[in-house]
Amino acid sequence: MIMNLNCFMPVRVICGKSCVQNNANILKEAGKRCLLVTGKNSAVKSGALQDVCAVLNSCGIKYEIFDKIKQNPLVTDCFEAGKRAREFQADFIVGIGGGSALDAAKAVAIFAADSSLDARSIYTRSVPAAHLPLYLVGTTAGTGSEVTGVSVLTDIHGFKKSISGADCYADVAFCDWKYTCSADYDVSVSTALDAYAHAFESYFAETANDISSLYAIRALELLWPNLVTFFNAPGVQPDEKHREELYTASLYAGLAINVTGTAFPHTAGYILTEKYGISHGKACTAFHPQLMEKTEEYRFDRLEAVCELLHTDKNEILSVITGLTNVKINITEAQATEYCSRWTSPVKNFERTPGGYTAQEAVQGLLALN
């Protein structure tokens, strides 16, 4: 058997408690002026923003804070931040927060380097585009955006749409699990489900290889007992040991999808976020029963291997994931068909799914959530 270890992941990853403070020299060498890109909540609540600002102050680096990033970041806000970075003459960008802030920071770094781009043209730019050096500090244990070359943005029409490429990778990711300790129970569950979706979708993707499978399996090993605990003890927050496990798992899952990409639930789930305000993690796992059917039909050997590894079976997996997700919507067939009409051309996430996936299957998946 020929081993396939093809991968590309140029991010310098620095993990551990107080890794921002202990590596101040990295930011000191980045330049004299910095734009901090974040939202209003998690960066402050977690203490990450204060820690980064303290390091910048100690290094004599001038900075401004752009804190307008919302959940499901708007490409127009990223454009505004990029313009502000140019006006401030920022040498580099630091993104602080959950997946939304980190994804936004990637786009800001691109907008900041090229005044000719507008909010639309970032989707049609030449890849890789020019971009400012980018440093990321994560505060949630879900997206793995710290280690991927993807940024999911909400376009001017209100649709979630991703950009990707070598210009979307951070230069350095500071990965300190203690920043995730401030997340409330609902956020902790949703982000854990997001990491689980990454790992599971990656492991069964048509694009999976030996190295992505290793990352995905390690993520699932760490995630599964924590998900079972969430399921069996509703409302109980993870302790520090389990916070570290969840955050580490999110990085492994990010490394996995960095190789493979995600499968259909991530694309189909956009509708649940856009139209129903459902958090990203739960929007993805809402389609887990459909995905499980696909894996059972087309990748049964791998499904058996996962169940054996996790000391569980398909029914328990479905019970735990659907129980934690608990998504119900009111949608008609006409509405579902209209929503899914956007997928008239080939969709990579659909093609990566075992056995493939179609817009009509997405309609049925949405109707199953009634």
Residue frames relative to the residue before (quaternion, step in Angstrom):
aa qw qx qy qz dx dy dz
M 1.0000 0.0000 0.0000 0.0000 0.00 0.00 0.00
I 0.3385 -0.7306 0.5603 0.1941 3.56 -0.94 0.94
M 0.3330 -0.7542 0.5327 0.1908 3.56 -0.70 1.08
N 0.1908 -0.7703 0.6013 0.0926 3.57 -0.96 0.90
L 0.0277 0.8140 -0.5758 0.0712 3.56 -0.39 1.27
N 0.2582 0.8011 -0.5088 0.1810 3.58 1.20 0.42
C 0.2585 0.7505 -0.5788 0.1868 3.57 -0.87 0.96
F 0.0902 -0.7546 0.6453 0.0776 3.54 -1.34 0.30
M 0.2116 0.7639 -0.5807 0.1855 3.58 -0.60 1.12
P 0.0768 -0.8779 0.4724 0.0153 3.58 0.22 1.29
V 0.4756 0.6971 -0.4352 0.3138 3.61 1.25 0.01
R 0.3309 -0.6869 0.6037 0.2327 3.56 -1.05 0.77
V 0.1412 -0.8134 0.5634 0.0337 3.57 -0.50 1.21
I 0.0388 -0.7838 0.6196 -0.0160 3.56 -0.80 1.09
C 0.0825 -0.8363 0.5418 -0.0161 3.55 -0.45 1.26
G 0.5971 0.6042 -0.4341 0.3001 3.50 -1.32 0.38
K 0.6477 -0.5180 0.3952 0.3949 3.51 -1.31 0.43
S 0.8473 0.0974 -0.1204 0.5080 3.56 -1.02 0.97
C 0.2737 0.7928 -0.5121 0.1853 3.61 1.09 0.53
V 0.5853 0.5568 -0.3866 0.4449 3.62 1.13 -0.47
Q 0.7036 0.4602 -0.2665 0.4714 3.57 0.80 -1.02
N 0.6994 0.4926 -0.2728 0.4402 3.57 0.96 -0.83
N 0.7498 0.3157 -0.1934 0.5485 3.57 1.28 -0.21
A 0.1225 0.8373 -0.5196 0.1185 3.55 1.06 0.82
N 0.5861 0.6079 -0.3676 0.3898 3.57 1.09 -0.66
I 0.5984 0.5711 -0.3682 0.4245 3.59 1.11 -0.61
L 0.6863 0.4469 -0.2798 0.5010 3.58 0.95 -0.84
K 0.6064 0.5656 -0.3560 0.4309 3.58 1.04 -0.70
E 0.7003 0.4647 -0.2582 0.4765 3.55 1.06 -0.77
A 0.5692 0.6437 -0.3694 0.3539 3.59 1.26 -0.31
G 0.7308 -0.3681 0.2506 0.5174 3.59 1.12 -0.52
K 0.5968 -0.6014 0.4212 0.3234 3.55 -1.34 -0.10
R 0.7814 0.2252 -0.1095 0.5716 3.57 1.21 -0.42
C 0.0537 -0.8232 0.5629 -0.0514 3.54 -0.88 1.01
L 0.2082 -0.7200 0.6416 0.1629 3.55 -1.18 0.67
L 0.2369 -0.7527 0.6022 0.1210 3.54 -0.87 1.06
V 0.1382 -0.7949 0.5894 0.0403 3.58 -0.76 1.07
T 0.2284 0.7767 -0.5454 0.2170 3.57 -0.60 1.14
G 0.4817 -0.6196 0.5172 0.3415 3.54 -1.35 -0.12
K 0.7083 -0.4776 0.3293 0.4023 3.55 -1.29 -0.24
N 0.7900 0.4231 -0.1657 0.4117 3.58 1.06 -0.67
S 0.8155 0.3583 -0.2271 0.3937 3.57 0.05 -1.30
A 0.6154 0.5582 -0.3645 0.4206 3.60 1.00 -0.68
V 0.6847 0.4559 -0.2699 0.5005 3.58 1.05 -0.80
K 0.6817 0.5179 -0.2865 0.4301 3.55 0.81 -1.06
S 0.6989 0.4848 -0.2631 0.4554 3.58 1.02 -0.82
G 0.4720 -0.6612 0.4471 0.3743 3.58 1.21 -0.53
A 0.4667 0.7045 -0.4356 0.3100 3.60 1.26 -0.16
L 0.6527 0.5145 -0.3292 0.4483 3.59 0.91 -0.86
Q 0.6529 0.5121 -0.3167 0.4596 3.58 0.92 -0.87
D 0.6565 0.5159 -0.3144 0.4517 3.59 0.95 -0.84
V 0.6707 0.4864 -0.3062 0.4688 3.58 0.91 -0.90
C 0.6521 0.5122 -0.3223 0.4567 3.60 0.92 -0.85
A 0.6293 0.5339 -0.3330 0.4561 3.58 1.02 -0.78
V 0.6549 0.4981 -0.3109 0.4759 3.58 0.99 -0.82
L 0.6521 0.5082 -0.3220 0.4613 3.59 0.91 -0.87
N 0.6455 0.5142 -0.3213 0.4644 3.59 0.97 -0.82
S 0.6717 0.5064 -0.3007 0.4495 3.57 0.92 -0.88
C 0.7042 0.4422 -0.2515 0.4953 3.56 1.20 -0.58
G 0.4798 -0.6892 0.4245 0.3385 3.59 1.28 0.00
I 0.4352 0.6913 -0.4601 0.3479 3.58 1.19 0.56
K 0.3318 -0.7298 0.5640 0.1981 3.57 -0.83 1.00
Y 0.0131 0.8205 -0.5701 0.0389 3.56 -0.98 0.78
E 0.1766 -0.7168 0.6586 0.1458 3.47 -1.39 0.35
I 0.3161 -0.7440 0.5618 0.1761 3.54 -1.19 0.62
F 0.1012 -0.7456 0.6567 0.0513 3.55 -0.90 1.01
D 0.0188 0.8556 -0.5122 0.0723 3.58 -0.20 1.28
K 0.4116 0.7365 -0.4440 0.3016 3.57 1.11 0.68
I 0.4489 0.7047 -0.4576 0.3041 3.60 1.22 0.08
K 0.2097 -0.7872 0.5745 0.0791 3.54 -0.82 1.08
Q 0.6350 -0.4429 0.4281 0.4662 3.52 -1.34 0.04
N 0.7896 0.1037 -0.1598 0.5833 3.58 -0.87 1.02
P 0.1341 -0.8735 0.4607 0.0825 3.57 0.63 1.20
L 0.4147 -0.7053 0.5306 0.2214 3.50 -1.07 0.90
V 0.4970 -0.6534 0.4777 0.3128 3.57 -0.93 0.86
T 0.6117 0.5575 -0.3518 0.4374 3.60 1.11 -0.61
D 0.6379 0.5013 -0.3299 0.4827 3.61 1.05 -0.67
C 0.6303 0.5227 -0.3308 0.4691 3.59 1.03 -0.74
F 0.6239 0.5322 -0.3252 0.4709 3.56 1.06 -0.79
E 0.6483 0.5168 -0.3096 0.4655 3.57 0.95 -0.90
A 0.6662 0.4962 -0.3026 0.4673 3.58 0.95 -0.86
G 0.6258 0.5351 -0.3374 0.4563 3.59 1.03 -0.72
K 0.6345 0.5151 -0.3160 0.4819 3.56 1.04 -0.81
R 0.6526 0.5110 -0.3150 0.4625 3.57 0.98 -0.85
A 0.6209 0.5425 -0.3389 0.4532 3.59 1.03 -0.74
R 0.6524 0.5013 -0.3171 0.4717 3.59 0.98 -0.80
E 0.6603 0.5108 -0.3094 0.4554 3.58 0.92 -0.91
F 0.6916 0.4609 -0.2580 0.4926 3.55 1.09 -0.77
Q 0.3228 -0.7650 0.4765 0.2890 3.55 1.35 -0.29
A 0.1232 0.8224 -0.5387 0.1351 3.53 0.93 0.97
D 0.3620 -0.7187 0.5561 0.2076 3.54 -1.09 0.81
F 0.8048 0.0041 0.0262 0.5930 3.58 1.15 -0.58
I 0.3724 -0.7066 0.5680 0.1986 3.52 -1.36 0.37
V 0.0842 -0.7499 0.6511 0.0819 3.56 -1.14 0.72
G 0.1600 -0.7758 0.6056 0.0762 3.56 -0.78 1.08
I 0.0355 -0.8036 0.5935 -0.0261 3.58 -0.84 1.01
G 0.6125 0.5602 -0.4095 0.3785 3.57 -0.80 0.97
G 0.7045 -0.3952 0.3452 0.4778 3.51 -1.26 -0.54
G 0.8127 -0.2939 0.1813 0.4693 3.55 -1.28 -0.23
S 0.6216 0.5613 -0.3514 0.4183 3.58 1.00 -0.74
A 0.6945 0.4652 -0.2776 0.4735 3.57 0.85 -0.97
L 0.6652 0.5010 -0.3139 0.4561 3.59 0.96 -0.81
D 0.6385 0.5058 -0.3270 0.4791 3.59 0.99 -0.80
A 0.6460 0.5260 -0.3193 0.4518 3.56 0.96 -0.87
A 0.6442 0.5442 -0.3263 0.4269 3.58 0.91 -0.90
K 0.6042 0.5552 -0.3526 0.4500 3.58 1.10 -0.69
A 0.6802 0.4719 -0.2840 0.4838 3.56 0.95 -0.90
V 0.6198 0.5500 -0.3403 0.4445 3.58 1.02 -0.79
A 0.6430 0.5310 -0.3241 0.4466 3.59 0.95 -0.85
I 0.6558 0.4881 -0.3055 0.4882 3.58 1.11 -0.67
F 0.6611 0.4996 -0.3075 0.4678 3.59 0.86 -0.93
A 0.6512 0.5505 -0.3205 0.4126 3.58 0.96 -0.87
A 0.7161 0.4710 -0.2531 0.4488 3.57 1.06 -0.72
D 0.7938 0.2342 -0.1037 0.5516 3.59 1.19 -0.35
S 0.2567 -0.8078 0.5161 0.1232 3.57 -0.25 1.29
S 0.5950 0.5880 -0.3717 0.4027 3.60 1.20 -0.26
L 0.5847 0.5803 -0.3760 0.4242 3.61 1.21 -0.33
D 0.1327 -0.7479 0.6386 0.1233 3.54 -1.14 0.65
A 0.7596 -0.4110 0.2446 0.4408 3.55 -1.29 0.10
R 0.6692 0.4832 -0.3039 0.4757 3.59 1.15 -0.50
S 0.7289 0.5100 -0.2649 0.3719 3.55 0.79 -1.04
I 0.4793 0.6427 -0.4680 0.3716 3.61 1.19 -0.08
Y 0.6406 0.5255 -0.3229 0.4574 3.59 1.18 -0.54
T 0.7630 0.3238 -0.1783 0.5303 3.61 1.17 -0.48
R 0.3251 0.7693 -0.4911 0.2476 3.59 1.27 0.31
S 0.5249 -0.5652 0.5091 0.3819 3.55 -1.30 0.24
V 0.1971 -0.8008 0.5601 0.0783 3.57 -0.77 1.04
P 0.5330 -0.2770 -0.7962 0.0727 1.53 -1.64 1.88
A 0.3726 -0.7075 0.5580 0.2219 3.53 -1.13 0.73
A 0.6244 -0.4890 0.4278 0.4336 3.55 -1.31 0.17
H 0.0849 0.7919 -0.6017 0.0600 3.58 -1.06 0.66
L 0.5123 -0.6196 0.4927 0.3329 3.55 -1.18 0.56
P 0.6117 -0.5196 0.4276 0.4160 3.59 -1.18 0.44
L 0.1583 -0.8220 0.5470 0.0093 3.54 -0.93 0.99
Y 0.0694 -0.7771 0.6255 -0.0092 3.54 -0.96 1.03
L 0.1354 -0.8221 0.5522 0.0298 3.57 -0.82 1.02
V 0.0851 -0.7584 0.6455 0.0304 3.54 -1.15 0.81
G 0.2090 -0.8224 0.5210 0.0927 3.58 -0.35 1.24
T 0.1683 -0.8001 0.5700 0.0809 3.57 -1.12 0.70
T 0.7289 0.3112 -0.2414 0.5600 3.60 1.27 0.10
A 0.4114 -0.7225 0.5134 0.2125 3.54 -1.22 0.60
G 0.4895 0.6942 -0.4051 0.3381 3.56 0.55 1.12
T 0.8279 0.3453 -0.1891 0.3995 3.53 0.18 -1.29
G 0.2689 -0.7595 0.5441 0.2339 3.59 0.98 -0.75
S 0.2801 0.7965 -0.4955 0.2042 3.58 1.25 0.35
E 0.5156 0.6624 -0.4029 0.3647 3.57 1.21 -0.50
V 0.8144 0.2756 -0.1017 0.5005 3.58 1.00 -0.83
T 0.6276 0.5329 -0.3511 0.4460 3.61 1.20 0.26
G 0.4037 -0.6964 0.5420 0.2415 3.52 -1.31 0.40
V 0.5406 0.5956 -0.3951 0.4438 3.56 1.02 0.87
S 0.0412 -0.7652 0.6419 0.0289 3.54 -1.16 0.68
V 0.1805 -0.7856 0.5854 0.0870 3.58 -0.73 1.08
L 0.0248 -0.8146 0.5760 -0.0644 3.53 -0.60 1.23
T 0.3866 -0.6734 0.5679 0.2731 3.56 -1.26 0.40
D 0.3316 -0.7927 0.4804 0.1759 3.56 -0.50 1.20
I 0.7400 -0.4387 0.2775 0.4277 3.56 -1.30 0.05
H 0.6627 0.4809 -0.3053 0.4861 3.60 1.26 -0.27
G 0.5690 -0.6177 0.3726 0.3947 3.59 1.29 0.03
F 0.5495 0.5965 -0.4014 0.4255 3.59 1.28 0.27
K 0.4165 -0.6694 0.5494 0.2768 3.55 -1.06 0.77
K 0.0949 0.7883 -0.5941 0.1290 3.55 -0.81 1.03
S 0.3210 -0.7896 0.4962 0.1650 3.58 -0.80 0.96
I 0.1786 -0.6904 0.6772 0.1814 3.48 -1.42 0.33
S 0.0112 -0.8057 0.5921 -0.0125 3.57 -1.13 0.53
G 0.3988 0.7055 -0.5328 0.2435 3.52 -1.29 0.29
A 0.7298 -0.4318 0.3058 0.4329 3.53 -1.32 0.11
D 0.6487 0.5234 -0.3178 0.4519 3.60 1.16 -0.51
C 0.6493 0.5154 -0.3205 0.4583 3.60 1.25 -0.05
Y 0.5381 0.5972 -0.4255 0.4155 3.59 1.21 0.21
A 0.4696 -0.6310 0.5353 0.3077 3.54 -1.20 0.60
D 0.4931 -0.5981 0.5245 0.3521 3.53 -1.28 0.31
V 0.7891 -0.0025 0.0405 0.6129 3.55 0.97 -0.93
A 0.1307 -0.7546 0.6366 0.0912 3.56 -1.12 0.77
F 0.2013 -0.7540 0.6176 0.0982 3.55 -0.81 1.08
C 0.0627 -0.8443 0.5306 -0.0425 3.56 -0.37 1.27
D 0.1134 0.7928 -0.5769 0.1607 3.54 -0.01 1.37
W 0.3625 -0.7838 0.4644 0.1963 3.56 -0.31 1.27
K 0.5634 0.6258 -0.4036 0.3579 3.61 1.11 -0.52
Y 0.5946 0.5778 -0.3711 0.4182 3.59 1.14 -0.48
T 0.6286 0.5384 -0.3442 0.4433 3.61 1.19 -0.34
C 0.5178 0.6894 -0.3997 0.3112 3.60 1.22 -0.33
S 0.6549 0.5249 -0.3192 0.4402 3.59 1.16 -0.45
A 0.4913 0.6668 -0.4376 0.3500 3.61 1.22 -0.16
D 0.4216 -0.7020 0.5048 0.2732 3.58 -0.92 0.83
Y 0.7461 -0.4299 0.2655 0.4337 3.56 -1.30 0.22
D 0.6825 0.4979 -0.3058 0.4391 3.60 0.81 -0.96
V 0.6509 0.4932 -0.3113 0.4860 3.58 0.99 -0.82
S 0.6331 0.5413 -0.3306 0.4438 3.58 0.97 -0.83
V 0.6715 0.4837 -0.2944 0.4779 3.58 0.96 -0.86
S 0.6809 0.5031 -0.3011 0.4389 3.58 0.81 -0.99
T 0.6854 0.4692 -0.2983 0.4702 3.58 0.91 -0.83
A 0.6107 0.5296 -0.3524 0.4716 3.60 1.09 -0.64
L 0.6381 0.5110 -0.3213 0.4780 3.59 1.04 -0.74
D 0.6133 0.5390 -0.3446 0.4633 3.58 1.06 -0.70
A 0.6651 0.4879 -0.3018 0.4781 3.59 0.89 -0.92
Y 0.6274 0.5289 -0.3277 0.4682 3.58 1.02 -0.81
A 0.6448 0.5195 -0.3238 0.4576 3.59 0.90 -0.89
H 0.6311 0.5298 -0.3335 0.4580 3.59 0.98 -0.82
A 0.7024 0.4780 -0.2781 0.4482 3.55 0.76 -1.07
F 0.6880 0.4854 -0.2880 0.4562 3.59 0.85 -0.98
E 0.6743 0.4884 -0.3021 0.4643 3.59 0.85 -0.94
S 0.6512 0.5202 -0.3172 0.4523 3.58 0.96 -0.82
Y 0.6647 0.5261 -0.3154 0.4265 3.59 0.87 -0.94
F 0.7631 0.3581 -0.1943 0.5017 3.58 1.02 -0.76
A 0.4388 0.7204 -0.4501 0.2933 3.60 1.24 -0.04
E 0.5758 -0.5825 0.4551 0.3494 3.54 -1.19 0.59
T 0.6877 0.4814 -0.2644 0.4748 3.58 1.20 -0.52
A 0.4032 0.7370 -0.4673 0.2757 3.61 1.26 0.02
N 0.0419 -0.7715 0.6334 0.0437 3.53 -1.17 0.66
D 0.7718 -0.3768 0.2312 0.4571 3.57 -1.27 -0.05
I 0.7088 0.4572 -0.2857 0.4549 3.58 0.85 -0.88
S 0.6422 0.5042 -0.3391 0.4673 3.63 0.97 -0.74
S 0.6350 0.5393 -0.3307 0.4433 3.58 1.04 -0.74
L 0.6210 0.5318 -0.3402 0.4646 3.58 1.04 -0.73
Y 0.6598 0.4960 -0.3054 0.4748 3.57 0.93 -0.89
A 0.6781 0.5094 -0.2992 0.4373 3.59 0.85 -0.98
I 0.6603 0.5077 -0.3065 0.4608 3.57 0.93 -0.88
R 0.6509 0.5028 -0.3264 0.4658 3.59 0.92 -0.81
A 0.6299 0.5237 -0.3335 0.4666 3.59 1.00 -0.76
L 0.6762 0.4930 -0.2985 0.4589 3.60 0.87 -0.90
E 0.6123 0.5524 -0.3466 0.4470 3.58 1.03 -0.73
L 0.7017 0.4488 -0.2616 0.4876 3.58 0.98 -0.83
L 0.7001 0.5046 -0.2733 0.4249 3.57 0.96 -0.86
W 0.6533 0.5860 -0.3498 0.3278 3.56 0.74 -1.02
P 0.6994 0.4456 -0.3201 0.4580 3.68 0.67 -0.87
N 0.6337 0.5210 -0.3363 0.4624 3.59 1.09 -0.60
L 0.6358 0.5108 -0.3273 0.4772 3.59 1.04 -0.70
V 0.6268 0.5228 -0.3318 0.4730 3.58 1.03 -0.76
T 0.6404 0.5171 -0.3207 0.4687 3.59 1.01 -0.79
F 0.6173 0.5270 -0.3392 0.4756 3.60 0.97 -0.81
F 0.6810 0.5090 -0.2818 0.4447 3.57 0.92 -0.96
N 0.7426 0.4258 -0.2210 0.4674 3.57 0.93 -0.92
A 0.7780 0.2329 -0.1269 0.5695 3.58 1.21 -0.46
P 0.1190 -0.8384 0.5286 0.0587 3.59 0.47 1.17
G 0.8153 0.2634 -0.2108 0.4706 3.55 -0.97 0.91
V 0.5989 0.5662 -0.3683 0.4302 3.60 1.20 -0.25
Q 0.3578 -0.7594 0.5122 0.1815 3.54 -0.72 1.11
P 0.5354 -0.6180 0.4608 0.3450 3.60 -1.09 0.63
D 0.4135 -0.6632 0.5490 0.2962 3.58 -1.16 0.54
E 0.7557 -0.4053 0.2470 0.4513 3.58 -1.27 0.08
K 0.6201 0.5498 -0.3465 0.4395 3.59 0.97 -0.80
H 0.7265 0.4270 -0.2512 0.4762 3.55 0.86 -0.93
R 0.5565 0.5650 -0.3951 0.4636 3.59 1.16 -0.44
E 0.6614 0.4993 -0.3089 0.4667 3.57 0.91 -0.89
E 0.6424 0.5219 -0.3252 0.4574 3.59 0.98 -0.82
L 0.6704 0.5064 -0.3024 0.4502 3.58 0.89 -0.93
Y 0.6809 0.4758 -0.3048 0.4660 3.57 0.91 -0.85
T 0.6296 0.5233 -0.3346 0.4666 3.57 0.99 -0.80
A 0.6412 0.5285 -0.3178 0.4567 3.57 1.00 -0.85
S 0.6443 0.5254 -0.3357 0.4428 3.59 0.97 -0.79
L 0.6379 0.5097 -0.3277 0.4753 3.59 1.10 -0.65
Y 0.6345 0.5110 -0.3307 0.4763 3.59 0.97 -0.82
A 0.6641 0.4958 -0.3078 0.4673 3.58 0.93 -0.88
G 0.6228 0.5301 -0.3329 0.4694 3.58 1.08 -0.70
L 0.6398 0.5153 -0.3152 0.4752 3.56 1.01 -0.81
A 0.6316 0.5377 -0.3306 0.4502 3.58 1.08 -0.72
I 0.7292 0.4096 -0.2595 0.4829 3.61 0.75 -0.98
N 0.5243 0.6095 -0.4241 0.4169 3.58 1.21 -0.28
V 0.6734 0.4572 -0.2789 0.5097 3.57 1.18 -0.58
T 0.8246 0.3224 -0.1224 0.4484 3.56 0.74 -1.09
G 0.3432 -0.6597 0.5646 0.3582 3.53 0.97 -0.89
T 0.5250 -0.6303 0.4724 0.3223 3.56 -1.31 0.07
A 0.4895 -0.6509 0.4977 0.2983 3.56 -1.32 0.21
F 0.8279 -0.3171 0.1494 0.4379 3.56 -1.31 -0.11
P 0.6071 0.5837 -0.4085 0.3519 3.70 0.86 -0.66
H 0.6310 0.5433 -0.3566 0.4238 3.60 1.02 -0.64
T 0.6867 0.4506 -0.2869 0.4930 3.59 0.99 -0.74
A 0.6658 0.4934 -0.3075 0.4676 3.59 0.87 -0.90
G 0.6400 0.5614 -0.3126 0.4213 3.55 1.09 -0.75
Y 0.4951 0.6564 -0.4373 0.3644 3.58 1.19 -0.37
I 0.6316 0.5519 -0.3396 0.4255 3.58 0.98 -0.82
L 0.6536 0.5219 -0.3157 0.4481 3.59 0.96 -0.84
T 0.6649 0.4826 -0.2975 0.4864 3.57 1.08 -0.70
E 0.6880 0.4995 -0.2831 0.4439 3.57 0.87 -0.98
K 0.8072 0.3378 -0.1374 0.4642 3.56 0.76 -1.08
Y 0.8069 0.2777 -0.1184 0.5077 3.59 1.08 -0.66
G 0.4634 -0.7269 0.4181 0.2863 3.59 1.26 0.09
I 0.3801 0.7283 -0.4847 0.3002 3.58 1.19 0.48
S 0.5380 -0.6448 0.4306 0.3306 3.59 -0.89 0.92
H 0.6614 -0.5681 0.3257 0.3657 3.53 -1.11 0.78
G 0.6644 0.5214 -0.3195 0.4297 3.59 0.84 -0.95
K 0.7069 0.4421 -0.2594 0.4873 3.57 0.86 -0.96
A 0.5911 0.5612 -0.3706 0.4454 3.59 1.11 -0.56
C 0.6564 0.4966 -0.3072 0.4777 3.58 1.08 -0.68
T 0.7475 0.4098 -0.2388 0.4651 3.59 0.75 -1.00
A 0.4490 0.6648 -0.4655 0.3740 3.61 1.23 -0.03
F 0.7211 0.4158 -0.2312 0.5037 3.57 1.16 -0.61
H 0.3468 0.7857 -0.4675 0.2094 3.58 1.25 0.17
P 0.6133 0.5416 -0.3797 0.4318 3.66 0.93 -0.64
Q 0.6441 0.5074 -0.3183 0.4758 3.59 1.00 -0.80
L 0.6621 0.5009 -0.3077 0.4647 3.57 0.93 -0.89
M 0.6280 0.5370 -0.3361 0.4520 3.58 0.99 -0.78
E 0.6204 0.5319 -0.3420 0.4639 3.59 1.03 -0.75
K 0.6475 0.5194 -0.3133 0.4613 3.56 1.00 -0.84
T 0.6851 0.4797 -0.2977 0.4604 3.58 0.86 -0.91
E 0.6417 0.5267 -0.3321 0.4477 3.58 1.01 -0.75
E 0.6990 0.4667 -0.2722 0.4686 3.57 1.03 -0.77
Y 0.8277 0.2832 -0.1081 0.4722 3.57 0.82 -0.98
R 0.7908 0.1963 -0.1088 0.5694 3.62 1.19 -0.41
F 0.0759 0.8567 -0.5069 0.0579 3.54 0.99 0.88
D 0.6268 0.5477 -0.3489 0.4306 3.60 1.00 -0.75
R 0.6803 0.4726 -0.2887 0.4800 3.57 0.98 -0.80
L 0.6101 0.5375 -0.3480 0.4666 3.58 1.09 -0.65
E 0.6352 0.5169 -0.3215 0.4754 3.58 0.97 -0.82
A 0.6558 0.5210 -0.3120 0.4485 3.58 0.96 -0.88
V 0.6493 0.5073 -0.3165 0.4699 3.59 0.98 -0.82
C 0.6582 0.5105 -0.3138 0.4558 3.58 0.88 -0.90
E 0.6538 0.5048 -0.3131 0.4687 3.57 0.98 -0.82
L 0.6476 0.5297 -0.3125 0.4499 3.56 0.95 -0.87
L 0.7570 0.3832 -0.1930 0.4928 3.57 0.95 -0.92
H 0.3841 -0.7457 0.4616 0.2888 3.59 1.32 0.04
T 0.5769 0.5465 -0.3776 0.4752 3.52 0.92 0.98
D 0.3123 -0.7182 0.5659 0.2577 3.57 -1.24 -0.33
K 0.7407 -0.4304 0.2812 0.4325 3.53 -1.32 0.23
N 0.6678 0.5252 -0.3141 0.4237 3.59 0.89 -0.88
E 0.6595 0.4851 -0.3198 0.4769 3.59 0.98 -0.79
I 0.6112 0.5424 -0.3568 0.4527 3.59 0.98 -0.77
L 0.6773 0.4858 -0.2946 0.4675 3.58 0.84 -0.94
S 0.6430 0.5351 -0.3254 0.4409 3.58 0.96 -0.85
V 0.6928 0.4749 -0.2770 0.4666 3.58 0.86 -0.97
I 0.7127 0.4644 -0.2762 0.4473 3.59 0.77 -1.02
T 0.6907 0.4478 -0.2993 0.4824 3.61 0.87 -0.83
G 0.6202 0.5457 -0.3457 0.4451 3.59 1.09 -0.63
L 0.6859 0.4589 -0.2770 0.4922 3.57 0.97 -0.81
T 0.6571 0.5180 -0.3117 0.4502 3.58 1.06 -0.72
N 0.0758 0.8685 -0.4886 0.0357 3.56 0.89 -1.03
V 0.3094 0.7502 -0.5166 0.2729 3.56 0.78 1.08
K 0.0619 0.7630 -0.6400 0.0655 3.53 -0.89 1.04
I 0.0235 -0.7971 0.6034 -0.0069 3.57 -0.92 0.89
N 0.3469 -0.6743 0.5945 0.2674 3.54 -1.34 0.18
I 0.2006 0.7816 -0.5569 0.1967 3.55 -0.43 1.21
T 0.3229 -0.7304 0.5686 0.1973 3.56 -1.03 0.80
E 0.6399 -0.5135 0.3888 0.4191 3.55 -1.24 0.29
A 0.6236 0.5402 -0.3420 0.4498 3.58 1.03 -0.73
Q 0.6576 0.4993 -0.3121 0.4700 3.59 0.96 -0.85
A 0.6596 0.5123 -0.3104 0.4540 3.57 0.90 -0.93
T 0.6519 0.5160 -0.3123 0.4596 3.57 0.98 -0.85
E 0.6482 0.5100 -0.3162 0.4688 3.56 1.01 -0.82
Y 0.6528 0.5197 -0.3191 0.4494 3.59 0.89 -0.89
C 0.7415 0.4348 -0.2238 0.4594 3.56 0.93 -0.94
S 0.4789 0.6854 -0.4317 0.3384 3.59 1.26 -0.10
R 0.5232 0.6438 -0.4098 0.3793 3.60 1.24 -0.26
W 0.7008 0.4551 -0.2579 0.4850 3.60 1.20 -0.52
T 0.1573 0.8106 -0.5397 0.1641 3.54 0.51 1.25
S 0.7171 0.3533 -0.2311 0.5546 3.59 1.22 -0.40
P 0.7065 -0.4571 0.3024 0.4477 3.61 -1.20 0.32
V 0.1648 -0.7720 0.6106 0.0631 3.56 -0.99 0.93
K 0.4790 -0.7088 0.4343 0.2820 3.57 -0.59 1.14
N 0.6595 0.5194 -0.3190 0.4399 3.58 0.91 -0.89
F 0.6298 0.5157 -0.3304 0.4776 3.58 1.10 -0.68
E 0.6801 0.5063 -0.2871 0.4458 3.56 0.95 -0.91
R 0.6431 0.5253 -0.3253 0.4525 3.60 1.13 -0.56
T 0.5589 0.6320 -0.3767 0.3826 3.57 1.22 -0.46
P 0.5396 -0.6112 0.4530 0.3607 3.63 -0.94 0.75
G 0.8226 0.1577 -0.1479 0.5258 3.57 -0.69 1.10
G 0.5014 -0.6593 0.4208 0.3700 3.58 1.28 -0.08
Y 0.1623 -0.7647 0.6193 0.0729 3.54 -1.34 0.22
T 0.1853 -0.8001 0.5659 0.0726 3.56 -1.05 0.76
A 0.6564 -0.4931 0.3904 0.4166 3.54 -1.30 0.26
Q 0.6326 0.5285 -0.3411 0.4518 3.59 1.03 -0.70
E 0.6231 0.5131 -0.3387 0.4834 3.59 1.08 -0.66
A 0.6165 0.5356 -0.3462 0.4617 3.57 1.09 -0.67
V 0.5986 0.5504 -0.3493 0.4655 3.58 1.07 -0.72
Q 0.6788 0.4823 -0.2888 0.4725 3.57 0.86 -0.95
G 0.6283 0.5421 -0.3318 0.4487 3.58 1.05 -0.73
L 0.6561 0.4943 -0.3051 0.4818 3.56 1.03 -0.78
L 0.6610 0.5093 -0.3123 0.4540 3.58 0.91 -0.87
A 0.6170 0.5616 -0.3422 0.4322 3.59 1.11 -0.62
L 0.6378 0.5387 -0.3215 0.4469 3.60 1.26 -0.34
N 0.4547 0.6736 -0.4589 0.3591 3.61 1.25 0.04
